[in-house]
Amino acid sequence: MTKFKGEAWCVTCVYPCHGELIIFVMNIADPTDPDAIEKELRHVRALLQLEQKEDQTQFKLKNAKASVKERIRRGLTWYPVKITSEEIGFGGKVVLELERPAGEQGLHLFQVGKNASLFSNVPSHLATDRPVLNGVITNVRRNKLVLATSKEELPDWVFDGSKLGVDLTFDEVSYREMDLALDDVIYAYGNRLAELRDVLLGARQARFSAHKADDLFYPSPLNDSQLAAVRLVMAAQDVAIIHGPPGTGKTTTLVQAILETTRRERRVLVCAPSNTAVDLLTEKLAERGVNVIRMGNPSRVSDLLLEHTLDARVMAHSSYGEMRAMRQTAEQQRQTANEYTRHFGFQEREQRRLLKEEARMLFQAADNLERFMIEDVLESVQVITCTLVGASNRNIRHLIFETVFIDEAAQALEPGCWIPIAKGTRVVLAGDHHQLPPTVKSEQAAREGLRETLFEKCIKRQPATACMLTVQYRMHERIMGFSSEQFYSGQLVAHQTVRHADLGAYDPIFVHELPVEFLDTAGYGFLEFTLAESRSTANPEEADLLLKRLTQLLAPYDQAEHAQDPLTIGVIAPYRAQINYLKDAIEQIDALNSLLQHRALSVGTVDSFQGQERDIIAISLTRSNHQGEIGFLADIRRMNVGMTRARRKLLLVGDSSTLASNPFFADLLAYVKHIGGYRTAWQMADDAEDIPRIPLH
């Protein structure tokens, strides 16, 4: 370790990977300065506070002083709504299906996983006085949404004849837990968390076991780079990083590393910033026979994984019936006690007191039994999976894990990662800092460093802790080519099974289709517009053109002939408003709607496709204006994710005159022209005059 001119420390690392010795030289914070890391973390906390303030401000601007009519226009409220069905969901909570009038087809910002509240239009002097019922959105389809509430029965005001509506709401839980985690990390001294903090932030050198982990216990068909990554995890004493570019089998490699770790350790914690990523890992681990429990709100967990939730395992426990009987008896005792009127004598008063005391004791005994069942379930489990914030769940808050795995770590805010790290003695990070970054709403916080993740900091400051996977198994080499050159120094190699696997290889009817196609709308007059104060942009005419091209592409395709191996299609746009328009428009096109109903076609933002793949990906780039402004499309990592979801065909629709002002998109256009995949909207119009225009609404 050498210091130059008193400014920064230079560390030289020799790192064996794929049979080669790689030498890294990096600058890190001065490890002799005890305040350097504390200052950095305090700065991160200040940025987090800025982010929370901005998030709240945006939410309040959209909601607090706006009328119901204005909130509807901004896409934050549905009003009026009616309850079309009511049922008891998992955990005994009420689940409601809500429907807005058929004529209400405006753009909105509702989506699965968001917090929302049902409200009544009961007259009130203060908006905060109106009754509300909080919940989580579990499904959204045009004029209907499903709300999993937080209550076991509906309040009386739901049935009093007042008109009902549903609002998006703000959730402060995540910010509170991240702030508490940062406090723990900042003030950690003389313990394992302090050591991990110093290693992850580059002030202490990462250590590796001298033992060579050549023999892995669980058999697997991993390639050389994947095996090197697993062995690195096994050798790491502090931290290891699995760097997985698109399609390189990061999840497969991570699952293998978790399996090998469970053989050596009693119990491990596996986290990710999104519920989707946690669900995927839980599913993969369960398929491999791992005893895994998925922590979290059951309303946010996919149906296939409900049996692996803590609630399900508790309900399957041998003592569950006894606990339920206790609570039912306690509730009956309490109801009986409450039946007494105000005017009663000594005996009635004493009887009421005894009933209430008995109910209290039964409830307490039931709670104690439930805690015992939870501890019993967690005692035997091999892997606990949850979101980053879910690691603070009260049922596992007291547990310590030898190894904490964090998937999609390059998509997580640094403060969120510290929540599970504080529960472990070593850390494994998996992800790709060239894919989706964390979402940061505060421009100032993003500019001053909140978007820089712990994954990025560690891979820069401790490069010896990382191993990149280099063989991709997803996409045609021409779909891969641009991404490989732009982000991975041309190191990615398409496996022979996918190298030439275009649509023509799937079915000869597609023999003339190129794997990459860019449809240019420049000069066609398809200008964007923005929903007031929602920061969401739409371009309906570009969306219509994309759907026309997709309809044309799929015209010769016969679903029945490929029932056993159907084509999968993903339609992506960067803005929620554009997504909502595309969804509504697809429902008006019989061929596409049929694919949508059979789940062969899905529509969403880039974020919703993270970790997924489709045979065909069609992307509406949306931005088209005279100023050359492309907004957060300038975050090219999102484009890297969107484009690399495609296996056989990548269709891009956009305005080159707007996009080419950015060097990345200029390079993309040059690449597409070089491989012969460029065409204009004018050419499309000449080729598709028989395709009807989708009406705007």
Summary of the structure (lengths in Angstrom):
residues: 697
radius of gyration: 27.6
end to end distance: 64.5
largest distance: 94.3
contacts: 2289
relative contact order: 0.10
helix: 43%
strand: 21%
